[in-house]
Amino acid sequence: MGRTALYFDPVPFRPARAEVQLDSNVLVLAMPGGWTRWHSLDGVSAMTSDGVVAPPVAARRQRRFVRMLILERETERHVVITPPDQGAVAPNVVRLPEAPAGAAVVDPGAWEALAEWLLGGGRLAAMSIADLARLACIATPQFAVLIGEVAAQRALELVWFATSPLRGVSDLDAALLPLTAAAKDSPRAAEALVSALAYAAGARRRRRR
């Protein structure tokens, strides 16, 4: 009771993805058609919800399950959804809101990082290094540099203030491991890692003086 009934639907329905580029107060969505949406995040309230989309009739009109990230401000309402590839909602089992036709479809990892950032109030200081690494993957180049600096600050705190082998980590590389791993697949995370290492090197020089 109360759970969404899903089943595997082998009929292909894979709408093109939008690319997420996040800055500190602006969300940029590069849409598949070659045009770009710019959304200011100042004053935006965010919420998530389960939802459905209805594929074209040619692909069998079965409702596909998605996660919706809803951004609202005054009269504006924008929706970003996870891909509705194959997870279908069993007919007549649950009633879920339908995502608008113009909703931007983004990869699950990008959706999760964006939702976490917005629902958390957009505060880098409250994020772990692993959270920062995920966020860096969808950041603009400028924001990736800032994320890297914050990750370096967090890593240095873990190294400098560890009081025993059971607390903190013993070296910077270990502390920055989530960002290093993300950098292998994401150019933006790689830029954040370079920024983090540069910031840490400067901080260490200042500390030795």
Steps between C-alpha positions, in 0.01 A plus 500: 500500500620849418783384272529576130456183293769493230579241238755457223385629163723386211358753253771763438419854607816701550450873456814704443672636809563858600844594635512663843739786573464636851640823635460632853171675420417404140390174342580458132335218304642431154200343330525228233364732231805724527340778705574593858284570804628739767333486842595737779497318834454811713175466692420158354332234713578141408322174566512144367218265412432171330335544163427350162537584134290358218705390196371562146229267377745338260700370797190370685343756726599356837591736778869500586622570852727801557629707787410867470696797631261795509631857512249772583519875541195729491330411169790290365510121515769284343540124520809283457446123481696176499496292180174307439682223315332173599342518845125496440223562752237230519163630371232599751726432801617842607428857407813704442538852358600512136817687412444791260583443137781754517676342799875467457622139510845464661717204595425351844836601648456860392142504630606369841787749534277791396215396731738455793647846443167680474322315781802563723464874455795543264766503773842356415610521862246234598624243245747216541786450256303219332202735461727771358647252252153415367411867477821582313396263220210732404666834582601779266879550473489796739289319755720189474799710609310620807385147580861383482610768745227402746594133462862588575398689814300199618786261420756714683275512805482120499879474475600775743246432772516122511602418857545125468517226233129442559399856416542687177748395230876514494565659161340734251481247216289268712269784603449607138444147371129554407597801287790311342268215405242737350773677301569180302165529322408869528697793353329735747599283796854496361501881503373494858780259596765727348352791693497296821864397468610855420308640797640233733858566385458871571342435838786273602759763404319761704476264796876435502583872524 
